[in-house]
Amino acid sequence: MVKEVKKVIILASNESVNFYKLLGFKEVYTVDNVGEVTNILKELKNRKDVGVILIEESITRNLKLDHMIINEKGLTPLITVIPNTKEFLSRDPSVYYRRFASKIIGYELGV
């Protein structure tokens, strides 16, 4: 039996591209504007070998992108954010995951 392997793709700022490459990620894209993000996501969502797309949270904030809305086009590839600043890392993650889970399953979860 052949097991299908899906790739993890990173959308990152110019400053952190080398960090992700050092971690072993093969495909890391730098993005500066909404148009670039949209074009890259269109291309990646059509690829069968992509399982997860990680976008730095500072990019989604700076470009005013809601990755939850981007995910509404289907379950794969999964698009989620990477907290990449002290502000984002210091938040309570349960709020994010409750919102994420409610988008996927269609109703609010109680924790």
C-alpha positions as CSV (number, residue, x, y, z in Angstrom):
1,M,0.0,0.0,0.0
2,V,1.4,3.4,-1.0
3,K,0.8,6.2,1.5
4,E,0.2,9.6,0.1
5,V,2.3,12.3,1.6
6,K,1.0,15.9,1.7
7,K,3.2,18.9,1.9
8,V,3.2,21.7,4.4
9,I,3.6,25.1,2.7
10,I,4.6,28.4,4.5
11,L,3.6,31.9,3.6
12,A,6.1,34.1,5.4
13,S,7.6,37.6,5.7
14,N,10.9,38.3,4.1
15,E,12.6,38.3,7.5
16,S,11.6,34.8,8.5
17,V,11.9,32.8,5.2
18,N,15.4,31.5,6.1
19,F,14.2,30.4,9.5
20,Y,11.5,28.1,8.0
21,K,13.9,26.8,5.4
22,L,16.4,26.0,8.2
23,L,13.6,24.1,9.9
24,G,13.3,21.9,6.8
25,F,10.3,23.4,5.0
26,K,10.9,23.0,1.2
27,E,8.3,25.5,0.0
28,V,8.3,28.9,1.6
29,Y,6.7,31.8,-0.2
30,T,7.3,35.5,0.7
31,V,4.2,37.7,0.4
32,D,3.8,41.4,0.6
33,N,0.3,42.1,-0.5
34,V,-3.2,40.6,-0.7
35,G,-2.9,40.0,-4.4
36,E,0.2,37.8,-3.9
37,V,-1.5,35.8,-1.1
38,T,-4.6,35.3,-3.3
39,N,-2.6,34.1,-6.3
40,I,-0.5,31.8,-4.3
41,L,-3.5,30.3,-2.4
42,K,-5.4,29.8,-5.7
43,E,-2.4,27.8,-7.1
44,L,-1.8,25.8,-3.9
45,K,-5.5,24.9,-3.3
46,N,-5.5,23.3,-6.8
47,R,-2.5,21.1,-6.0
48,K,-3.2,17.6,-4.8
49,D,0.1,17.3,-2.9
50,V,-0.6,20.2,-0.5
51,G,-2.1,19.3,2.9
52,V,-1.5,22.3,5.1
53,I,-0.8,26.0,4.3
54,L,0.6,28.0,7.3
55,I,0.5,31.8,7.1
56,E,2.3,34.0,9.6
57,E,-0.3,35.7,11.8
58,S,1.4,39.1,11.3
59,I,0.8,38.8,7.6
60,T,-2.9,38.1,8.0
61,R,-3.2,41.0,10.4
62,N,-1.2,43.5,8.2
63,L,-3.1,42.5,5.1
64,K,-6.5,42.2,7.0
65,L,-7.0,38.6,5.8
66,D,-9.3,36.3,7.6
67,H,-7.9,32.8,7.1
68,M,-11.1,31.3,8.4
69,I,-13.0,32.7,5.4
70,I,-10.3,31.4,3.1
71,N,-10.8,27.9,4.5
72,E,-14.5,27.9,3.6
73,K,-13.7,26.6,0.1
74,G,-13.0,23.1,1.5
75,L,-11.2,21.2,4.2
76,T,-8.0,20.6,2.3
77,P,-5.6,22.0,2.1
78,L,-6.1,23.3,5.7
79,I,-5.1,26.9,6.0
80,T,-4.1,28.2,9.4
81,V,-1.8,30.8,11.0
82,I,1.5,30.7,12.7
83,P,1.7,33.0,15.7
84,N,5.0,34.9,15.0
85,T,5.2,37.8,17.4
86,K,5.3,38.1,21.2
87,E,1.8,39.6,21.1
88,F,0.4,36.7,19.2
89,L,2.3,34.1,21.3
90,S,1.1,35.5,24.6
91,R,-2.7,35.2,23.8
92,D,-4.9,32.4,25.1
93,P,-5.0,29.9,22.3
94,S,-8.4,28.5,23.3
95,V,-10.3,31.5,21.7
96,Y,-8.6,30.8,18.4
97,Y,-9.2,27.1,18.4
98,R,-12.9,27.4,19.5
99,R,-13.4,29.8,16.5
100,F,-11.5,27.5,14.2
101,A,-13.4,24.4,15.3
102,S,-16.8,26.1,15.1
103,K,-16.0,27.1,11.5
104,I,-15.2,23.5,10.6
105,I,-18.0,21.7,12.3
106,G,-20.6,24.4,12.0
107,Y,-21.4,25.3,15.6
108,E,-19.9,26.8,18.8
109,L,-18.0,24.5,21.2
110,G,-18.2,24.9,24.9
111,V,-14.9,24.4,26.8
